[in-house]
Amino acid sequence: MKTMLAARMHETGGPLLLEQIPIPEVRPTDVLVAVKACGVVPNLKNVLTKWPEWFPHLPLPKLPAIFGLDPAGVVAQVGSQVQSIRKGDRVYVNPARGCGSCRPCRSSEIVNCRGFTFQGYFGRGPLSQAVFDAYPYGGLSEYVTAPQSALVKLPDRVSFEAAARFGYLGTAYAAMRKACVGPGHSMLINGIGGTLGLCAALVGLATGVTTILGTGRNQELLDRVKALAPTRIAVFAIGKRPVEEWAMEVTDNEGVDAVIDTLPPGAPASATLDALHALRRGGRAVEIGGMAETLPLNVHWMMGMNIQLIGSCWFTTGEGQEMAEMARVGTLDLSVLQHRRISLRGINDALSSLQDANRGFNNFVVIP
Ligand SMILES: [Zn+2]
């Protein structure tokens, strides 16, 4: 029997143990992917150590479990009914899984499935364990299985390390599509220096958003983001005066077309609310961050201003493929990411030390 190295968690909060386990057999419509890089989510350590107190409504897989949300690699084997993916294809594995047969799943809206589950991470309800049972392999492993419909084909110029950031890039891209922003529009990214915020800036530049406003705390980091496109990006260090006041100055007193809120877990509701007030009449705000406080929102103001507030979770494999195509022709420039490579054997040390690391430009990936 052929085996592979995988990092498995045996008890909640315990270390990930490096073990040899059997390489999985592929089912007819699945593929086996040899993982070349897997993104390390800043939140992973929190999820592994603080669960279930932290987000009790988000179930983890039965233990022992292999985590790892954003794998990219090479197709090593295809099932007998796989038609358009071949051995040797370079792919990103979209970890979004659904039950497959409910009404949203049959409408290709996997994120709206009641059993929506991140392969290699956490689920969203009681149906998730069945999904974990079907796809128990996360990216902290030499191989993962995945449905053929979950693969984003990667062009040669997108490295596996850059593709391991597709979860964040895709989350930002899906939010921008919901906000309907593009050329001629302005967009405020709340928290532009973070892992998700920087990805939103890169996708905003790629999709032609004309004016990108970004807030943050660290002026040095903000200056680095502005340097990506000095004529299109304006940045603002929060704390001295309201975001709204600054945004009005930048937009000739109109307000922004869209706000993309990317603040991390632990951020206060006031920081999100402050950004929402930068919207113009008829503007749209999309929430994709981890800010978890309840928002004291005046819906009468929303009505009068014709404001929309939208929650957006993850992205479709189709949206992932669109990003890959933008990267292929160079409109999506991922060269600014600085890859920080970690071996699978170094994963426990990395999880302990990465939480406070400066995330935005640093791209932490495990190379199995
Ligand atoms: Zn479903």
Residues whose N, C-alpha, C, O or C-beta is under 5 A from the ligand:
A	BS01	ZN	G98 C99 G100 S101 C102 C105 C113 R114
